Amino acid sequence: MAEIVHAYERKLPIEKNVYSDFYIPTGKVYIEYWGYENKKQYLERKKIKQDLYNKYDFNLIELEDKDVLNLNDVLPRMLLKHGVQAY
């Protein structure tokens, strides 16, 4: 609805085969939705991905269940921090 150009499941520009949930090229922002917070294997994978985002200094927006419930309010504010205007 906000007409923001984006990619779904985009490979990170690193040697490893790691994919983000979404990528917004305007602000070079990656978006991850962490949805399985109570599964040990998922939490381990989450930590590995967070470390990669930090290591390569990629812009990252992290969303959780509580954010998705108010996505129209939460996401535009998070995007704006990276110079992407949603409305």
Secondary structure, 3 states (H helix, E strand, C coil): CCCCCCEECCECCCCCCCECCEEECCCCEEEEECCCCCCHHHHHHHHHHHHHHHHCCCEEEEECHHHHHCHHHHHHHHHHCCCCCCC
